[in-house]
């Protein structure tokens, strides 16, 4: 009986800690800033996003503290 209670307790704690993992937001970047800029340019040219949305997203990329500043016109 005691082993059963220990097993249930371990399973409950493990299950609860697993739920907390779903609330974690990862911010790892899997693409380069340059690639994101090129993707935005393609989306703008395809009419998927507007000029103002394009400019807003480029500004967001350029304001990232870890971004090396480049001229956005280089990708146009």
Secondary structure, DSSP 8 states (H G I E B T S, - for coil): -HHHHHHHHHHHHHHHHHHHHTT-------S-HHHHHHHHHHHHHTTSS-HHHHHHHHHHHHHSTT-----GGGG-
